[in-house]
Amino acid sequence: MSLSTLTKDWEPMSYGFLDPSAKREIRRKMLKAVAVPGCQMPYASREVPMARGWGTGGLQVSLTLINPETTVKVIDQGADDSVNAASIRRFLARVSGAPTTLDTLDADLIQSRHRIPEEKLREDQVLVLQVPNPEPLRPVQPNMSIARQMHADADYGRMWLQLYEQIVRSGRVMQGASYPSMVNGRHVMTPSPIPRWDVPKLHMAKHLTILSAGREKRIHAVPPFTRVEPLVFDDVPYKVEEHGDLTCVRSGAKGFFMNEIPQGDGSSTYEISDSEFGVKSIKQTEGTDTIFGETWYKNGEMS
């Protein structure tokens, strides 16, 4: 046995890396997910040149939707310049020939890990969220077969009990990211590990949101103009992170979601999580003509 017998001659890959059958399957599952908002659809997650858990689900959806005319934006926890975001953006451009951008307003397809941009998305834009764990019932029911039956029966009593226990023990709901939300009044979903700040952005939004978990092989979706309501009790209202009064130390932007940066003296400074929005704010301060889109939040309050 030799190396030459174990290898094949080089052949050009399919457009967008994935083979046509894989794309057809993912498209079918995306259509089903759109037809039944919030319901998880299984699919045969393919191998891509990236380790499981680093955005393979979102990458497969992006590779299926992309074409040479699609302008792509990739963010990682709000940042365009992280290693993960830059690597995915470069890979998408290389296998599709599609142009890339850092500006939310210019993008047609936005793949994101754990954040939704601060500027509102339009009807012609698609948001792809990477999801590490798509099953909201896993903390209360580790048996996935039983969890599937609970979804079919709309049996979410254990989730309500979990939230109630948090209120009794801590005086408030302790759930942070991945806050369980009811979609279209029927299915409870995990809106990826986006912060509570971002969950209201999905409610009656104009854009299509596709959530894909490559490791767990599940896709679910939030179609445009669909109700997305966090699970809350009538007398304990839903609260987002208290970032409305914080100011970005670099850009001066105020009233948006911030990253806390601990300092050596024990204090903290804050930088806006949406890096490109921060860049726009800095350019505006310097006197450069900058176009801002309408934002979800105004002065720290959901508009």
Secondary structure by P-SEA (a helix, b strand, c coil): cccccccccccccccccccaaaaaaaaaaaaaaaacccbbbbcccccccccccccaaaaaaaaaaccccbbbbbbcccccccaaaaaaaaaaaaacccccccccccccbbbbccccccccccccbbbbbbbccccccccccccaaaaaaaaaaccaaaaaaaaaaaaaacccccccccccccccccccccccccccccccccccccbbbbbbbcccbbbbbbccbbbbbcccccccccccccccccccccccccccbbbbbbccccbbbbcccaaaaaaaaaaaaaccccccccccccccccc
